Amino acid sequence: MRILAPLLLAALALAPALAGARPAQAPARASAPAAASAASAAPHRVEQGHYRNVDGVVVHSPAHTDTGTAPAGASAQCRDGTFSFSQHHRGTCSHHGGVAQWL
C-alpha cells in the first residue's frame, strides 16, 4: 500500500491538468461546399428548344427535367410531364396535352 500511495497522490495532482486535455482526433474529411451540392441537385432541362412568343420574346420550349422537378423559371407543368416557361396563359402546353398545374 505504501508504494501505491505516492502514485495515487501524483495521479490526483495531475487530474485537473488532464481533465482539460482532449483526446487526439482524426482530421475531419473535406466535404464539398453546400453550394456545390445544391447546384448539382438543381434540375436540368433535357430538351433545349426555343420559340418566339406573341410579344417577340424568345422563350424556352416546354422541357422535361432530369429530376422530374420544376426548373427555375417554369410557369406551368404540362400533362405530358414537361415544364412550360410560357409568359402568357393562352396556348400554354397546347402541344403537350394542356396544363396539368400552374406553378
DOZA-199616 format. One line per field, with one value per atom (N, C-alpha, C, O): residue number from 1; residue in three letters; chain; atom name; z, x, y. Coordinates in steps of 0.001 Angstrom, whole numbers, plus 500000, padded with zeros to 6 digits. Atoms other than C-alpha are relative to their C-alpha. Layout:
<sites>
num [NUM, ...]
residu [Ala, ...]
chaine [A, ...]
atome [CA, ...]
zz [Z, ...]
xx [X, ...]
yy [Y, ...]
</sites>
This chain:
<sites>
num [1, 1, 1, 1, 2, 2, 2, 2, 3, 3, 3, 3, 4, 4, 4, 4, 5, 5, 5, 5, 6, 6, 6, 6, 7, 7, 7, 7, 8, 8, 8, 8, 9, 9, 9, 9, 10, 10, 10, 10, 11, 11, 11, 11, 12, 12, 12, 12, 13, 13, 13, 13, 14, 14, 14, 14, 15, 15, 15, 15, 16, 16, 16, 16, 17, 17, 17, 17, 18, 18, 18, 18, 19, 19, 19, 19, 20, 20, 20, 20, 21, 21, 21, 21, 22, 22, 22, 22, 23, 23, 23, 23, 24, 24, 24, 24, 25, 25, 25, 25, 26, 26, 26, 26, 27, 27, 27, 27, 28, 28, 28, 28, 29, 29, 29, 29, 30, 30, 30, 30, 31, 31, 31, 31, 32, 32, 32, 32, 33, 33, 33, 33, 34, 34, 34, 34, 35, 35, 35, 35, 36, 36, 36, 36, 37, 37, 37, 37, 38, 38, 38, 38, 39, 39, 39, 39, 40, 40, 40, 40, 41, 41, 41, 41, 42, 42, 42, 42, 43, 43, 43, 43, 44, 44, 44, 44, 45, 45, 45, 45, 46, 46, 46, 46, 47, 47, 47, 47, 48, 48, 48, 48, 49, 49, 49, 49, 50, 50, 50, 50, 51, 51, 51, 51, 52, 52, 52, 52, 53, 53, 53, 53, 54, 54, 54, 54, 55, 55, 55, 55, 56, 56, 56, 56, 57, 57, 57, 57, 58, 58, 58, 58, 59, 59, 59, 59, 60, 60, 60, 60, 61, 61, 61, 61, 62, 62, 62, 62, 63, 63, 63, 63, 64, 64, 64, 64, 65, 65, 65, 65, 66, 66, 66, 66, 67, 67, 67, 67, 68, 68, 68, 68, 69, 69, 69, 69, 70, 70, 70, 70, 71, 71, 71, 71, 72, 72, 72, 72, 73, 73, 73, 73, 74, 74, 74, 74, 75, 75, 75, 75, 76, 76, 76, 76, 77, 77, 77, 77, 78, 78, 78, 78, 79, 79, 79, 79, 80, 80, 80, 80, 81, 81, 81, 81, 82, 82, 82, 82, 83, 83, 83, 83, 84, 84, 84, 84, 85, 85, 85, 85, 86, 86, 86, 86, 87, 87, 87, 87, 88, 88, 88, 88, 89, 89, 89, 89, 90, 90, 90, 90, 91, 91, 91, 91, 92, 92, 92, 92, 93, 93, 93, 93, 94, 94, 94, 94, 95, 95, 95, 95, 96, 96, 96, 96, 97, 97, 97, 97, 98, 98, 98, 98, 99, 99, 99, 99, 100, 100, 100, 100, 101, 101, 101, 101, 102, 102, 102, 102, 103, 103, 103, 103]
residu [Met, Met, Met, Met, Arg, Arg, Arg, Arg, Ile, Ile, Ile, Ile, Leu, Leu, Leu, Leu, Ala, Ala, Ala, Ala, Pro, Pro, Pro, Pro, Leu, Leu, Leu, Leu, Leu, Leu, Leu, Leu, Leu, Leu, Leu, Leu, Ala, Ala, Ala, Ala, Ala, Ala, Ala, Ala, Leu, Leu, Leu, Leu, Ala, Ala, Ala, Ala, Leu, Leu, Leu, Leu, Ala, Ala, Ala, Ala, Pro, Pro, Pro, Pro, Ala, Ala, Ala, Ala, Leu, Leu, Leu, Leu, Ala, Ala, Ala, Ala, Gly, Gly, Gly, Gly, Ala, Ala, Ala, Ala, Arg, Arg, Arg, Arg, Pro, Pro, Pro, Pro, Ala, Ala, Ala, Ala, Gln, Gln, Gln, Gln, Ala, Ala, Ala, Ala, Pro, Pro, Pro, Pro, Ala, Ala, Ala, Ala, Arg, Arg, Arg, Arg, Ala, Ala, Ala, Ala, Ser, Ser, Ser, Ser, Ala, Ala, Ala, Ala, Pro, Pro, Pro, Pro, Ala, Ala, Ala, Ala, Ala, Ala, Ala, Ala, Ala, Ala, Ala, Ala, Ser, Ser, Ser, Ser, Ala, Ala, Ala, Ala, Ala, Ala, Ala, Ala, Ser, Ser, Ser, Ser, Ala, Ala, Ala, Ala, Ala, Ala, Ala, Ala, Pro, Pro, Pro, Pro, His, His, His, His, Arg, Arg, Arg, Arg, Val, Val, Val, Val, Glu, Glu, Glu, Glu, Gln, Gln, Gln, Gln, Gly, Gly, Gly, Gly, His, His, His, His, Tyr, Tyr, Tyr, Tyr, Arg, Arg, Arg, Arg, Asn, Asn, Asn, Asn, Val, Val, Val, Val, Asp, Asp, Asp, Asp, Gly, Gly, Gly, Gly, Val, Val, Val, Val, Val, Val, Val, Val, Val, Val, Val, Val, His, His, His, His, Ser, Ser, Ser, Ser, Pro, Pro, Pro, Pro, Ala, Ala, Ala, Ala, His, His, His, His, Thr, Thr, Thr, Thr, Asp, Asp, Asp, Asp, Thr, Thr, Thr, Thr, Gly, Gly, Gly, Gly, Thr, Thr, Thr, Thr, Ala, Ala, Ala, Ala, Pro, Pro, Pro, Pro, Ala, Ala, Ala, Ala, Gly, Gly, Gly, Gly, Ala, Ala, Ala, Ala, Ser, Ser, Ser, Ser, Ala, Ala, Ala, Ala, Gln, Gln, Gln, Gln, Cys, Cys, Cys, Cys, Arg, Arg, Arg, Arg, Asp, Asp, Asp, Asp, Gly, Gly, Gly, Gly, Thr, Thr, Thr, Thr, Phe, Phe, Phe, Phe, Ser, Ser, Ser, Ser, Phe, Phe, Phe, Phe, Ser, Ser, Ser, Ser, Gln, Gln, Gln, Gln, His, His, His, His, His, His, His, His, Arg, Arg, Arg, Arg, Gly, Gly, Gly, Gly, Thr, Thr, Thr, Thr, Cys, Cys, Cys, Cys, Ser, Ser, Ser, Ser, His, His, His, His, His, His, His, His, Gly, Gly, Gly, Gly, Gly, Gly, Gly, Gly, Val, Val, Val, Val, Ala, Ala, Ala, Ala, Gln, Gln, Gln, Gln, Trp, Trp, Trp, Trp, Leu, Leu, Leu, Leu]
chaine [A, A, A, A, A, A, A, A, A, A, A, A, A, A, A, A, A, A, A, A, A, A, A, A, A, A, A, A, A, A, A, A, A, A, A, A, A, A, A, A, A, A, A, A, A, A, A, A, A, A, A, A, A, A, A, A, A, A, A, A, A, A, A, A, A, A, A, A, A, A, A, A, A, A, A, A, A, A, A, A, A, A, A, A, A, A, A, A, A, A, A, A, A, A, A, A, A, A, A, A, A, A, A, A, A, A, A, A, A, A, A, A, A, A, A, A, A, A, A, A, A, A, A, A, A, A, A, A, A, A, A, A, A, A, A, A, A, A, A, A, A, A, A, A, A, A, A, A, A, A, A, A, A, A, A, A, A, A, A, A, A, A, A, A, A, A, A, A, A, A, A, A, A, A, A, A, A, A, A, A, A, A, A, A, A, A, A, A, A, A, A, A, A, A, A, A, A, A, A, A, A, A, A, A, A, A, A, A, A, A, A, A, A, A, A, A, A, A, A, A, A, A, A, A, A, A, A, A, A, A, A, A, A, A, A, A, A, A, A, A, A, A, A, A, A, A, A, A, A, A, A, A, A, A, A, A, A, A, A, A, A, A, A, A, A, A, A, A, A, A, A, A, A, A, A, A, A, A, A, A, A, A, A, A, A, A, A, A, A, A, A, A, A, A, A, A, A, A, A, A, A, A, A, A, A, A, A, A, A, A, A, A, A, A, A, A, A, A, A, A, A, A, A, A, A, A, A, A, A, A, A, A, A, A, A, A, A, A, A, A, A, A, A, A, A, A, A, A, A, A, A, A, A, A, A, A, A, A, A, A, A, A, A, A, A, A, A, A, A, A, A, A, A, A, A, A, A, A, A, A, A, A, A, A, A, A, A, A, A, A, A, A, A, A, A, A, A, A, A, A, A, A, A, A, A, A, A, A, A, A, A, A]
atome [N, CA, C, O, N, CA, C, O, N, CA, C, O, N, CA, C, O, N, CA, C, O, N, CA, C, O, N, CA, C, O, N, CA, C, O, N, CA, C, O, N, CA, C, O, N, CA, C, O, N, CA, C, O, N, CA, C, O, N, CA, C, O, N, CA, C, O, N, CA, C, O, N, CA, C, O, N, CA, C, O, N, CA, C, O, N, CA, C, O, N, CA, C, O, N, CA, C, O, N, CA, C, O, N, CA, C, O, N, CA, C, O, N, CA, C, O, N, CA, C, O, N, CA, C, O, N, CA, C, O, N, CA, C, O, N, CA, C, O, N, CA, C, O, N, CA, C, O, N, CA, C, O, N, CA, C, O, N, CA, C, O, N, CA, C, O, N, CA, C, O, N, CA, C, O, N, CA, C, O, N, CA, C, O, N, CA, C, O, N, CA, C, O, N, CA, C, O, N, CA, C, O, N, CA, C, O, N, CA, C, O, N, CA, C, O, N, CA, C, O, N, CA, C, O, N, CA, C, O, N, CA, C, O, N, CA, C, O, N, CA, C, O, N, CA, C, O, N, CA, C, O, N, CA, C, O, N, CA, C, O, N, CA, C, O, N, CA, C, O, N, CA, C, O, N, CA, C, O, N, CA, C, O, N, CA, C, O, N, CA, C, O, N, CA, C, O, N, CA, C, O, N, CA, C, O, N, CA, C, O, N, CA, C, O, N, CA, C, O, N, CA, C, O, N, CA, C, O, N, CA, C, O, N, CA, C, O, N, CA, C, O, N, CA, C, O, N, CA, C, O, N, CA, C, O, N, CA, C, O, N, CA, C, O, N, CA, C, O, N, CA, C, O, N, CA, C, O, N, CA, C, O, N, CA, C, O, N, CA, C, O, N, CA, C, O, N, CA, C, O, N, CA, C, O, N, CA, C, O, N, CA, C, O, N, CA, C, O, N, CA, C, O, N, CA, C, O, N, CA, C, O, N, CA, C, O, N, CA, C, O, N, CA, C, O, N, CA, C, O, N, CA, C, O, N, CA, C, O, N, CA, C, O]
zz [500000, 500000, 500000, 499431, 499944, 500704, 498614, 498361, 501351, 497077, 499169, 498365, 500768, 495655, 500441, 499632, 499484, 497867, 499222, 498833, 500760, 496082, 498567, 498028, 501362, 492667, 499966, 499043, 499911, 493745, 500202, 499591, 499766, 495037, 498728, 498420, 501253, 491789, 498981, 498262, 500942, 489760, 500372, 499491, 499556, 491847, 499729, 499419, 500253, 491436, 498513, 498160, 501452, 487644, 499454, 498329, 500487, 487360, 499467, 498394, 500560, 486965, 498654, 497774, 501262, 484178, 498889, 497745, 500999, 482400, 499656, 498565, 500240, 482729, 498821, 498075, 501110, 480277, 498692, 497634, 501226, 477784, 499244, 499833, 500852, 474886, 499243, 498866, 500761, 473147, 498563, 498009, 501396, 469740, 499092, 499255, 500923, 466953, 498604, 498234, 501402, 463393, 499265, 499587, 500750, 460924, 499301, 498797, 500647, 459561, 498497, 497911, 501450, 455998, 499329, 499799, 500769, 453480, 499302, 498657, 500645, 452271, 498948, 499007, 501063, 449200, 500597, 501510, 499501, 449798, 499761, 498808, 500106, 450312, 498671, 498098, 501266, 447219, 498848, 497947, 501075, 445024, 500023, 498969, 499935, 446309, 499632, 499024, 500360, 445942, 498495, 497892, 501445, 442399, 499248, 498220, 500697, 441466, 500149, 499337, 499784, 442862, 499192, 499067, 500784, 440727, 498723, 498086, 501207, 437866, 498734, 498627, 501292, 434364, 498923, 498953, 501097, 431248, 499030, 498669, 500938, 428923, 498575, 497851, 501345, 425742, 500023, 501035, 500034, 424612, 498965, 498583, 501021, 422081, 500529, 501735, 499674, 421997, 498964, 497873, 500960, 420340, 500304, 501374, 499826, 419878, 500317, 499533, 499600, 421730, 499283, 498459, 500696, 420637, 500216, 499435, 499729, 422186, 499288, 499364, 500669, 420110, 500900, 500510, 499041, 423166, 499780, 499619, 500139, 422799, 501358, 502373, 498783, 425360, 499823, 498722, 500039, 426226, 499745, 500366, 500280, 424794, 501202, 502015, 498906, 427208, 499998, 498942, 499883, 428512, 501229, 502234, 498845, 430801, 500786, 500265, 499219, 433626, 500415, 500455, 499606, 434744, 501371, 501691, 498662, 438259, 500102, 501080, 499960, 437382, 500834, 501032, 499233, 439473, 499155, 498178, 500778, 438235, 500007, 501070, 500063, 436999, 500258, 500222, 499784, 437726, 498765, 497641, 501095, 435596, 499392, 498531, 500552, 434855, 500506, 501670, 499620, 434845, 500139, 500788, 499945, 434421, 499747, 499160, 500372, 434252, 499069, 499368, 500998, 431186, 500373, 501187, 499697, 431260, 499553, 500066, 500427, 429439, 500873, 500593, 499064, 432305, 499707, 500501, 500294, 430595, 500811, 501313, 499307, 432219, 498975, 498125, 500934, 430339, 500608, 501819, 499585, 430500, 499388, 499255, 500654, 428867, 500866, 502091, 499293, 429780, 499959, 500580, 500106, 428894, 500185, 499827, 499805, 429820, 498675, 498504, 501260, 426312, 499195, 498882, 500800, 424385, 500780, 500200, 499187, 427272, 499953, 500183, 500068, 426868, 498899, 498975, 501024, 423718, 499227, 498775, 500696, 422080, 500991, 500610, 498958, 425382, 500895, 502051, 499259, 426488, 500899, 501643, 499151, 428184, 501321, 501606, 498705, 431588, 501063, 501258, 498862, 434472, 501253, 502059, 498844, 437035, 499712, 499056, 500094, 437161, 501171, 502282, 498935, 439154, 500527, 501422]
xx [500816, 500000, 500857, 500473, 499118, 502924, 500493, 500738, 499507, 504059, 498903, 499195, 501111, 500637, 499621, 499116, 500394, 500093, 500668, 499967, 499388, 502689, 499467, 499301, 500537, 501350, 498588, 498214, 501364, 497809, 500011, 499218, 499883, 498834, 500444, 499945, 499531, 500673, 498869, 498725, 501118, 497627, 498955, 498394, 500962, 495358, 500517, 499733, 499421, 497756, 499910, 499733, 500054, 497735, 498577, 498361, 501377, 493983, 499411, 498808, 500580, 492957, 500615, 499900, 499340, 495517, 499550, 499386, 500419, 494449, 498518, 498094, 501435, 490755, 499719, 498763, 500206, 491117, 500549, 500219, 499408, 493078, 498962, 498149, 500926, 491152, 500765, 501919, 499319, 491960, 500230, 499448, 499695, 493563, 498894, 498408, 501057, 491007, 500566, 501508, 499606, 491379, 499565, 498520, 500400, 491326, 498665, 498381, 501310, 487875, 500181, 501100, 499957, 487215, 499552, 498637, 500422, 486988, 498694, 498574, 501287, 483427, 499762, 500328, 500334, 482017, 499216, 498415, 500778, 480675, 498512, 498118, 501450, 476919, 499484, 498555, 500458, 476538, 500219, 499387, 499723, 478140, 499014, 498553, 500950, 475869, 498599, 497834, 501311, 472818, 499896, 498851, 500014, 473800, 499846, 499172, 500101, 474174, 498605, 498200, 501345, 470696, 498953, 497814, 500945, 469084, 499638, 500501, 500413, 467023, 500577, 500675, 499493, 468480, 498973, 498378, 500943, 466313, 500583, 501757, 499557, 466516, 499963, 500954, 500122, 465236, 500484, 500351, 499414, 466866, 499377, 500023, 500623, 464394, 499514, 499373, 500519, 463135, 498966, 498918, 500957, 460327, 499847, 500237, 500249, 459361, 498519, 497673, 501402, 456148, 499345, 499979, 500760, 453465, 500585, 500320, 499357, 455490, 501350, 502009, 498703, 458536, 501154, 502315, 498976, 460408, 500324, 499420, 499590, 462440, 499830, 500361, 500339, 461170, 500430, 500361, 499628, 462411, 498749, 497712, 501116, 460135, 499763, 500665, 500241, 458439, 501048, 501427, 498923, 461024, 499814, 499248, 499917, 461404, 501253, 502134, 498778, 463949, 500554, 499835, 499358, 466437, 499538, 499695, 500463, 464949, 498488, 497970, 501456, 461261, 499401, 498187, 500485, 461016, 500095, 500841, 500076, 460274, 501328, 501908, 498784, 463303, 499678, 498515, 500183, 463803, 499370, 499776, 500635, 461568, 498801, 498135, 501157, 458914, 498716, 498620, 501268, 455375, 498864, 497854, 501042, 453372, 500613, 501688, 499633, 453643, 498912, 497722, 500943, 452049, 499582, 500234, 500511, 450030, 500943, 500866, 499046, 452817, 501259, 502200, 498875, 455220, 501052, 501974, 499039, 457115, 499664, 498550, 500194, 457551, 500021, 500910, 500136, 456452, 500582, 500532, 499426, 458156, 499212, 499717, 500879, 455256, 499789, 499711, 500225, 454730, 498530, 498143, 501431, 451014, 499238, 499746, 500800, 448260, 499518, 499500, 500567, 446826, 501034, 502115, 499136, 448370, 501037, 501768, 499013, 450476, 499732, 498603, 500048, 451169, 499057, 498560, 500988, 448987, 500372, 499475, 499585, 451038, 500510, 501182, 499515, 451697, 498871, 499100, 501146, 448205, 499302, 498393, 500614, 447293, 500739, 501679, 499356, 448231, 499480, 498271, 500369, 448257, 499910, 498992, 500024, 449099, 500847, 501886, 499238, 450236, 500972, 500635, 498982, 453396, 500133, 500939]
yy [498814, 500000, 501246, 502268, 498851, 502317, 500380, 501559, 499715, 502039, 500669, 501555, 499451, 502861, 501401, 502178, 498690, 505917, 501142, 502076, 498906, 508129, 500069, 501163, 500003, 507053, 500580, 501304, 499483, 507814, 501512, 502229, 498561, 511249, 500729, 501811, 499383, 512003, 500048, 501036, 500043, 510958, 501045, 501698, 498996, 513170, 501408, 502306, 498685, 516093, 500358, 501523, 499773, 515682, 500013, 500463, 500136, 515088, 501307, 501283, 498774, 518777, 500380, 500860, 499668, 519291, 499067, 499491, 500977, 516121, 500140, 499756, 499870, 516932, 500927, 500721, 499064, 519827, 499483, 500019, 500543, 517750, 499202, 498490, 500748, 516331, 498935, 499140, 501045, 513090, 500467, 501240, 499648, 513431, 499492, 498373, 500379, 513372, 499886, 500586, 500132, 512236, 501260, 501825, 498802, 515149, 499776, 498689, 500084, 515887, 499861, 500433, 500153, 514831, 501290, 501966, 498828, 517614, 499661, 498619, 500244, 517913, 501061, 502153, 499056, 519588, 501162, 500962, 498863, 523083, 499791, 499118, 500162, 523286, 500527, 499958, 499420, 525476, 499018, 498917, 500950, 522831, 498848, 498409, 501098, 520079, 500468, 499719, 499466, 522306, 500201, 499958, 499773, 523183, 498684, 498628, 501273, 519527, 499399, 498567, 500514, 518827, 500772, 500324, 499201, 521547, 499253, 498650, 500712, 520128, 500632, 501854, 499537, 520384, 499645, 498568, 500232, 520706, 498987, 499064, 501033, 517714, 500549, 500446, 499435, 519403, 501453, 502141, 498663, 522651, 500934, 501910, 499165, 524169, 501343, 501545, 498669, 527760, 500401, 499834, 499437, 529691, 501483, 501950, 498570, 533334, 500166, 499736, 499853, 534262, 501190, 501850, 498951, 536767, 501392, 502305, 498717, 539608, 500129, 501166, 499996, 538667, 499600, 499720, 500423, 537370, 498523, 497703, 501401, 534153, 499311, 499759, 500738, 531615, 498550, 498003, 501428, 528125, 499169, 499401, 500911, 525428, 499096, 498896, 500944, 523027, 498888, 498380, 500980, 520567, 499130, 499561, 500892, 517578, 500392, 501075, 499795, 517737, 498652, 497654, 501252, 515122, 499513, 498334, 500394, 515127, 499883, 499344, 500034, 515484, 501120, 501165, 498860, 518650, 501258, 501311, 498763, 522151, 500752, 500974, 499189, 524108, 501471, 501872, 498564, 527793, 500627, 500332, 499284, 529983, 499304, 499880, 500719, 527342, 500654, 501042, 499378, 528734, 498984, 499257, 501031, 525508, 498635, 498515, 501367, 521745, 499498, 499589, 500509, 520202, 498581, 497926, 501351, 516966, 498898, 497781, 501029, 515123, 499988, 499245, 499988, 515942, 501060, 501243, 498945, 518758, 501250, 501397, 498735, 522157, 501116, 501173, 498888, 525277, 501269, 501480, 498725, 528653, 501148, 502263, 499046, 530470, 501238, 501152, 498745, 534115, 500422, 501412, 499727, 534049, 498689, 497626, 501212, 531587, 499423, 498204, 500480, 531375, 499210, 499710, 500862, 528496, 499226, 498423, 500717, 527222, 498501, 498067, 501469, 523471, 499506, 498383, 500370, 523437, 498740, 498028, 501223, 520653, 498943, 497985, 500905, 518891, 499513, 499157, 500533, 517853, 501008, 500639, 498979, 521131, 500125, 499383, 499724, 522479, 499040, 498913, 500855, 519995, 500866, 500714, 499093, 522675, 501229, 501153, 498760, 526281, 500053, 499643, 499920, 526906, 501421, 501674]
</sites>
